[in-house]
Structure formats: C-alpha cells, structure tokens
Amino acid sequence: MTSTFLPSERTGPDTGPPSPAPADRARRRARRRALNWLTATGFQLPALVLFIGLVLLPMLFALYAAFFRWGGFGMPSEYIGGENFTRLFQDEVFLGDLWRCLVLVVLSLALQLPFALAMAVLLNQRMRGRAVYRMLFFAPYVLSEAITGILFGMIFAPDDGFADQVLGRIGLEGLGGEWFADPSTVMATLFLVMMWKYFGFHMMLYLAGLQAVPKELTEAALIDGAGPWQRFRNVTLPLLAPTLRISVFLSVIGSIQLFDLVWVTTAGGPDHHSETMAVTMFQYGFKRYQVGYASAISVAMFAISLVFALAYQRFVLRRDLEGATTTMRGDGK
C-alpha cells in the first residue's frame, strides 16, 4: 500500500513560510515609494516655498511689469507693449553697460584668473608660512562689498588719499590723480578693486583642485625627466580643467551681475562711465521711479545670464556633467 503526502504535510529542508504573492510585493513597493516621496517632499517643501515666494514670483512680476509704464506705486496699469525693450537698444547708457560688462569679463579672464592660478600654484608648494599667506590672500573675499568700497574710496581719494600720498613720497606723484573721478581711469581703478576683492576666492578654488591632483602622476613625470613647466602643462593643467571651467563661469556671471561694489565706490559715475547693468537698473527703478523700464533691464540681465549659462553648460561643461546624474534604479537608467 502506498501512502501519499499532501503538500501541507511535507517536511524537509525546503519547508518554509509561503512567499508573498506578487500582488502583495507590488503593493509594498508602491507604499515604500509613496513614503519615500512624501519624506523627500517634506524636506524640500520649505525651500520650495521660499524659492517660489522670493525668486520665482518676483521674476514673473518683473517680466509682467516690463510691459508697462509704471512708477512703482499701485499696480501697473499703463500697458505699452514692448516699448521698454525697444528703448533698451536705443539707450546709450545701457549699450555702454554692455560694453563695460564685456571689458570686465575680458579683464577678469585675462588678468584676474591667471593671477589667481599662479598664486594657487605657488602656495601649493612646500614653503614656510604657507597657511598664513593663504589666509591673507583669501581675507579680502570675506570682507563685504560695502566695506571694500568704502576702504578703497579712501585709498583712492584725490590728493589726500593713501595711493596719492605713497606715489608722492616715492617721486611718482605724476601717476596719481582722480582715480574714480576721471572717466579715463575709473574702469581700470574699479577693476583693480575687483581683482583685490575676488582673486582670493578663485585662488582657493584652484588650491582645492590642485590638492586633488594625484602626486603619483607628477612624480612619474618628474622621473621621466619632465621640467616644472612640462609637468604643469601636461599633467596638472588637464586635471585642473574642471575647476578652471567652474571658475570662468562664476567670474563671467559675477561680472554680468556686478552691483554693490560699483554702487559703493562710484555709484556709476563719473557721467555713467562706470555703470553696470545692475547699477542702471537701480538708478531707473529707485532714483527715477521708472520701474517698468528698470524691470525690462532686469529681464535683459536675466536673459543674458541664462543664455550664457545654457550655452556654457552645453558646450563647455558637458564633459563634466556626463554621468553626474544618478538615479535610484538598479539598472542605472
């Protein structure tokens, strides 16, 4: 007589609790995803509310106000279409702002960033007091733009300023003059202040990038007989390229949006020769009460910055951003 065993009566090493049905597993995954989404949303919601209220809505309102002739009181009501934007290309001050912005960008890329890179390479070497020099060169960036503007306003004051006094004592009084008051020297003087203020920030960026360069590569190049310049050009500079690209991006965007340092030092003078787009926007919006036209200037600044940022990301930062996006899926897609 043969005996039969029902599945529930079988015993053995494979006996275990029954596995959950596929529908149960799907429901658990759905609940887990919903819980993760709610948790992420809860953490992001305060920042999202602040971004919408303090950034997105003012930007949209500025775009709306740019189509009106509006003095800033009440709600915009006198619709003029694109007249404010047409006026931009007929305004000699705004066109001059574009030219001065380009000058600042070129000077920053040609002088400020190479100087910051040279100081970073120097301070990356073994030397006594290296930490002190780093702190001293970075200290100007910590100062606010208002303090920097007031300080250099006193240094470059005509006749009795510190710069004129030093030049007079060494017999070079002919080089002194009305630094911020002369249209022929105001932009050069302003750039010197900008360079003193911001080169330390870029220097620290380059120092961080230099310390990430593997020493084994430079040591191997040294063993192969490469000189200092060859090691820098063929080993250090290519590995520092991502940091350089970020530094260039920040420098250009900063030049486009420059305001507070110019406002404290020169307020755009003399006769608009040091104005930037942000200073012109402030002048029209808060001094002349032409808020509609000032809004058009702000929209133009945003458009220039956005076009540059998108183009720079598309053509320059593309290699740095490839593979930077991660997902929660196991297949990496």
C-alpha positions as CSV (number, residue, x, y, z in Angstrom):
1,M,0.0,0.0,0.0
2,T,1.5,3.3,-1.0
3,S,1.0,6.4,1.0
4,T,0.6,9.9,-0.4
5,F,1.6,13.1,1.2
6,L,-0.3,16.3,0.8
7,P,1.8,19.5,0.2
8,S,1.0,20.7,3.6
9,E,2.2,17.5,5.2
10,R,5.7,17.5,3.6
11,T,8.7,18.1,5.7
12,G,12.3,18.7,4.8
13,P,14.9,21.3,4.3
14,D,12.9,23.3,1.7
15,T,10.0,23.8,4.1
16,G,9.4,27.5,4.9
17,P,6.7,30.1,5.1
18,P,5.0,30.7,1.8
19,S,6.3,33.5,-0.2
20,P,4.1,36.6,-0.6
21,A,2.1,36.9,-3.7
22,P,3.3,39.2,-6.5
23,A,0.4,41.5,-5.8
24,D,1.5,41.9,-2.2
25,R,5.0,42.7,-3.2
26,A,3.8,45.3,-5.7
27,R,1.7,46.9,-3.0
28,R,4.6,47.0,-0.6
29,R,6.9,48.6,-3.2
30,A,4.2,51.2,-4.0
31,R,3.8,52.1,-0.3
32,R,7.6,52.3,0.1
33,R,7.8,54.6,-3.0
34,A,5.0,56.8,-1.7
35,L,6.6,57.0,1.7
36,N,10.0,58.0,0.2
37,W,8.2,60.6,-2.0
38,L,6.4,62.1,1.0
39,T,9.6,62.2,3.0
40,A,11.6,63.9,0.3
41,T,8.7,66.3,-0.4
42,G,8.5,67.2,3.3
43,F,12.2,68.1,3.4
44,Q,12.1,70.1,0.2
45,L,8.8,71.9,0.8
46,P,10.2,74.8,2.9
47,A,12.9,75.5,0.4
48,L,10.5,75.3,-2.4
49,V,8.1,77.7,-0.8
50,L,10.9,80.2,-0.2
51,F,12.1,79.8,-3.8
52,I,8.7,80.4,-5.2
53,G,7.9,83.3,-3.0
54,L,11.2,85.1,-3.1
55,V,12.6,84.2,-6.5
56,L,10.1,82.8,-9.0
57,L,7.2,85.1,-8.3
58,P,9.3,88.3,-8.3
59,M,10.9,87.2,-11.6
60,L,7.5,86.7,-13.1
61,F,6.2,90.0,-11.8
62,A,9.3,91.8,-13.2
63,L,8.6,90.3,-16.6
64,Y,4.9,91.4,-16.3
65,A,5.9,95.0,-15.2
66,A,8.3,95.3,-18.1
67,F,5.4,95.7,-20.4
68,F,4.0,98.7,-18.6
69,R,4.9,102.3,-18.0
70,W,4.9,102.1,-14.2
71,G,6.3,104.3,-11.4
72,G,6.3,101.7,-8.7
73,F,3.1,102.8,-6.9
74,G,-0.1,100.7,-7.1
75,M,-0.4,98.1,-9.7
76,P,0.9,98.5,-13.3
77,S,-1.9,99.8,-15.5
78,E,-0.5,101.7,-18.5
79,Y,0.3,98.9,-20.9
80,I,2.9,99.9,-23.6
81,G,3.8,96.5,-25.0
82,G,7.5,96.1,-25.9
83,E,8.3,99.8,-25.8
84,N,10.6,99.3,-22.8
85,F,12.6,96.6,-24.6
86,T,12.9,98.7,-27.7
87,R,14.2,101.5,-25.6
88,L,17.0,99.3,-24.3
89,F,18.6,99.2,-27.7
90,Q,18.3,103.0,-28.1
91,D,19.6,103.8,-24.6
92,E,23.3,104.8,-24.8
93,V,23.8,104.2,-21.1
94,F,22.5,100.6,-21.4
95,L,24.6,100.0,-24.5
96,G,27.6,101.3,-22.6
97,D,26.7,99.0,-19.8
98,L,27.0,96.0,-22.2
99,W,30.4,97.3,-23.4
100,R,31.7,97.8,-19.8
101,C,30.4,94.3,-18.9
102,L,32.4,92.9,-21.8
103,V,35.5,94.8,-20.7
104,L,35.2,93.5,-17.1
105,V,34.7,89.9,-18.4
106,V,37.8,90.1,-20.7
107,L,40.0,91.6,-17.9
108,S,38.8,89.0,-15.4
109,L,39.6,86.2,-17.7
110,A,42.9,87.7,-18.9
111,L,44.3,89.0,-15.7
112,Q,42.4,88.0,-12.5
113,L,42.1,84.3,-13.1
114,P,45.7,83.7,-14.4
115,F,47.0,85.7,-11.4
116,A,44.8,83.6,-9.0
117,L,46.1,80.4,-10.7
118,A,49.7,81.5,-10.3
119,M,49.3,82.3,-6.6
120,A,47.5,78.9,-6.1
121,V,50.4,77.0,-7.8
122,L,52.9,79.0,-5.7
123,L,51.0,78.4,-2.4
124,N,50.6,74.7,-3.2
125,Q,54.3,74.2,-2.8
126,R,56.0,73.4,0.5
127,M,57.0,76.7,2.0
128,R,57.2,78.4,5.4
129,G,54.2,80.4,6.4
130,R,52.0,78.9,3.6
131,A,48.9,78.8,5.7
132,V,49.4,82.5,6.7
133,Y,49.7,83.6,3.1
134,R,46.6,81.6,2.1
135,M,44.6,83.3,4.9
136,L,45.9,86.8,3.9
137,F,45.1,86.4,0.2
138,F,41.6,84.9,1.0
139,A,40.8,87.6,3.6
140,P,39.6,90.3,1.1
141,Y,36.9,88.0,-0.1
142,V,35.5,87.7,3.4
143,L,35.0,91.5,3.6
144,S,31.7,92.8,2.4
145,E,31.5,94.8,-0.8
146,A,30.3,97.8,1.2
147,I,33.4,97.8,3.4
148,T,35.6,97.2,0.4
149,G,34.1,100.1,-1.5
150,I,34.5,102.5,1.5
151,L,38.0,101.4,2.1
152,F,39.2,101.9,-1.5
153,G,37.2,105.1,-1.7
154,M,39.5,106.5,1.0
155,I,42.6,104.9,-0.5
156,F,42.0,106.4,-4.0
157,A,40.7,109.8,-2.7
158,P,42.1,112.6,-4.8
159,D,45.2,114.4,-3.4
160,D,45.0,113.2,0.2
161,G,44.2,109.6,-0.5
162,F,46.7,106.9,0.6
163,A,47.6,106.0,-3.0
164,D,48.5,109.6,-3.9
165,Q,50.5,110.0,-0.8
166,V,52.5,106.9,-1.4
167,L,53.2,107.9,-5.0
168,G,54.2,111.4,-3.9
169,R,56.7,110.1,-1.4
170,I,58.5,107.9,-3.9
171,G,58.6,110.7,-6.5
172,L,55.8,109.4,-8.8
173,E,53.2,112.0,-7.9
174,G,52.5,112.4,-11.7
175,L,50.9,108.9,-11.7
176,G,48.4,109.9,-9.1
177,G,45.1,111.7,-9.8
178,E,41.4,111.4,-9.6
179,W,41.2,107.7,-9.7
180,F,37.4,107.2,-9.5
181,A,36.6,110.7,-10.7
182,D,38.4,110.6,-14.1
183,P,36.5,108.9,-16.9
184,S,39.8,107.7,-18.4
185,T,40.9,105.8,-15.2
186,V,37.7,104.9,-13.4
187,M,37.3,101.4,-15.0
188,A,40.9,100.5,-14.6
189,T,40.8,101.5,-10.9
190,L,37.5,99.7,-10.4
191,F,38.9,96.5,-11.9
192,L,41.9,96.7,-9.5
193,V,39.5,96.8,-6.6
194,M,37.5,93.9,-8.1
195,M,40.7,91.9,-8.6
196,W,41.8,92.5,-5.0
197,K,38.4,91.5,-3.7
198,Y,37.7,88.4,-5.7
199,F,41.0,86.8,-6.7
200,G,41.3,85.0,-3.3
201,F,38.1,83.1,-3.9
202,H,39.3,81.8,-7.3
203,M,42.7,81.1,-5.7
204,M,41.1,78.8,-3.1
205,L,39.1,77.0,-5.8
206,Y,42.4,76.3,-7.7
207,L,44.1,75.2,-4.5
208,A,41.3,72.7,-3.8
209,G,41.7,71.4,-7.4
210,L,45.5,71.2,-7.1
211,Q,45.3,69.2,-4.0
212,A,43.1,66.7,-5.8
213,V,45.8,66.0,-8.4
214,P,47.4,62.6,-7.7
215,K,51.0,63.1,-6.6
216,E,51.9,59.8,-8.3
217,L,51.4,61.4,-11.7
218,T,53.6,64.4,-11.1
219,E,56.3,62.1,-9.6
220,A,56.1,59.8,-12.6
221,A,56.5,62.9,-14.9
222,L,59.5,64.0,-12.8
223,I,61.1,60.6,-13.1
224,D,60.6,60.7,-16.9
225,G,62.6,64.0,-17.0
226,A,59.8,66.5,-17.4
227,G,60.5,70.0,-16.2
228,P,58.3,72.2,-14.0
229,W,56.5,73.8,-16.9
230,Q,56.0,70.5,-18.7
231,R,54.6,68.9,-15.6
232,F,52.2,71.8,-15.1
233,R,51.1,71.9,-18.8
234,N,50.8,68.2,-19.4
235,V,49.7,66.8,-16.0
236,T,48.4,69.5,-13.6
237,L,46.5,71.7,-16.1
238,P,44.4,69.0,-17.7
239,L,43.4,67.6,-14.3
240,L,42.6,71.1,-13.1
241,A,40.4,71.8,-16.2
242,P,37.0,71.2,-14.5
243,T,37.9,73.6,-11.7
244,L,39.0,76.2,-14.2
245,R,35.8,75.9,-16.1
246,I,33.7,76.5,-13.0
247,S,35.9,79.4,-12.1
248,V,35.4,81.0,-15.5
249,F,31.6,80.5,-15.2
250,L,31.4,82.2,-11.8
251,S,33.7,85.0,-13.0
252,V,31.5,85.8,-16.0
253,I,28.2,85.6,-14.2
254,G,29.7,87.8,-11.4
255,S,30.7,90.4,-14.0
256,I,27.3,90.5,-15.6
257,Q,25.5,91.0,-12.2
258,L,28.1,93.3,-10.6
259,F,26.3,95.9,-8.4
260,D,27.2,96.6,-4.8
261,L,31.0,97.2,-5.2
262,V,30.3,99.7,-8.0
263,W,27.5,101.4,-6.2
264,V,29.5,102.0,-3.0
265,T,32.7,103.2,-4.8
266,T,31.4,105.3,-7.7
267,A,27.6,104.9,-7.9
268,G,28.2,104.6,-11.7
269,G,30.0,107.9,-12.1
270,P,31.5,110.0,-13.4
271,D,28.9,110.6,-16.1
272,H,27.9,106.8,-16.3
273,H,31.5,105.8,-17.1
274,S,31.5,103.0,-14.5
275,E,27.9,102.0,-14.6
276,T,26.9,98.3,-14.9
277,M,23.5,96.9,-15.9
278,A,22.6,96.4,-12.3
279,V,23.5,99.9,-11.3
280,T,21.5,101.3,-14.3
281,M,18.5,99.2,-13.2
282,F,18.8,100.6,-9.7
283,Q,19.1,104.1,-10.9
284,Y,15.9,103.9,-13.0
285,G,13.9,101.9,-10.5
286,F,14.7,103.6,-7.2
287,K,16.0,107.0,-8.2
288,R,13.9,108.0,-11.3
289,Y,10.9,105.8,-10.4
290,Q,10.8,104.2,-13.9
291,V,10.2,100.8,-12.5
292,G,8.8,99.4,-15.8
293,Y,12.0,100.3,-17.7
294,A,14.1,99.0,-14.8
295,S,12.1,95.7,-14.9
296,A,13.0,95.5,-18.6
297,I,16.7,95.9,-17.7
298,S,16.4,93.2,-15.1
299,V,14.8,90.9,-17.7
300,A,17.6,91.6,-20.1
301,M,20.2,90.8,-17.4
302,F,18.4,87.5,-16.7
303,A,18.2,86.6,-20.3
304,I,21.9,87.3,-20.9
305,S,22.9,85.3,-17.9
306,L,20.5,82.4,-18.8
307,V,21.7,82.2,-22.4
308,F,25.4,82.3,-21.3
309,A,24.7,79.6,-18.6
310,L,22.9,77.3,-21.0
311,A,25.4,77.7,-23.8
312,Y,28.3,77.3,-21.3
313,Q,26.7,74.1,-19.9
314,R,26.0,72.7,-23.4
315,F,29.4,73.4,-25.0
316,V,31.9,73.7,-22.1
317,L,30.6,71.8,-19.0
318,R,29.1,68.9,-21.0
319,R,32.1,66.6,-20.2
320,D,32.0,67.5,-16.5
321,L,28.3,66.8,-16.3
322,E,28.2,63.5,-18.1
323,G,27.5,60.7,-15.7
324,A,26.9,63.1,-12.8
325,T,23.1,62.3,-12.6
326,T,22.3,59.3,-10.5
327,T,19.1,57.5,-10.1
328,M,17.5,55.2,-7.5
329,R,17.0,52.4,-10.1
330,G,19.4,49.5,-10.1
331,D,19.8,49.4,-13.9
332,G,21.3,52.9,-13.9
333,K,18.7,54.3,-16.3
